[in-house]
Amino acid sequence: GLAHGYFLIGPFTKLGPLRNSDIALFAGFLSTIGLILILTLGLTIYGVAAFKPEKESSEAGENDLQTRKAWDQFKGGFFVGACGSAGFALICLSSIPQSIL
């Protein structure tokens, strides 16, 4: 998640329709957050479709990520990490003067 949020803001900022405006960086940030929400929704839909509700007894050889609870933790970590790194990228890029970018 961290890498996704960090590298997605650049293309939205430099190639988006508002690239020549004063709010290009903020629009790129909001677009990045929107895409992260869509990706997290996709992870949620996959988790609901792929993993059945857990039973009391689980197999010992089962992979931890192959359960609904573990998948929910994974998608939560993805969302928080991606949004956090997009915010960090926004802060880093906003401290650079526009003439350099």
Secondary structure in CASP SS format (residue, H / E / C, confidence):
PFRMAT SS
TARGET T0000
AUTHOR 0000-0000-0000
METHOD secondary structure of the structure
MODEL  1
G C 1.00
L H 1.00
A H 1.00
H H 1.00
G H 1.00
Y H 1.00
F H 1.00
L H 1.00
I H 1.00
G H 1.00
P H 1.00
F H 1.00
T H 1.00
K H 1.00
L H 1.00
G C 1.00
P C 1.00
L C 1.00
R C 1.00
N C 1.00
S C 1.00
D C 1.00
I C 1.00
A H 1.00
L H 1.00
F H 1.00
A H 1.00
G H 1.00
F H 1.00
L H 1.00
S H 1.00
T H 1.00
I H 1.00
G H 1.00
L H 1.00
I H 1.00
L H 1.00
I H 1.00
L H 1.00
T H 1.00
L H 1.00
G H 1.00
L H 1.00
T H 1.00
I H 1.00
Y H 1.00
G H 1.00
V H 1.00
A H 1.00
A H 1.00
F C 1.00
K C 1.00
P C 1.00
E C 1.00
K C 1.00
E C 1.00
S C 1.00
S C 1.00
E C 1.00
A C 1.00
G C 1.00
E C 1.00
N C 1.00
D H 1.00
L H 1.00
Q H 1.00
T C 1.00
R H 1.00
K H 1.00
A H 1.00
W H 1.00
D H 1.00
Q H 1.00
F H 1.00
K H 1.00
G H 1.00
G H 1.00
F H 1.00
F H 1.00
V H 1.00
G H 1.00
A H 1.00
C H 1.00
G H 1.00
S H 1.00
A H 1.00
G H 1.00
F H 1.00
A H 1.00
L H 1.00
I H 1.00
C H 1.00
L H 1.00
S H 1.00
S C 1.00
I C 1.00
P C 1.00
Q C 1.00
S C 1.00
I C 1.00
L C 1.00
END
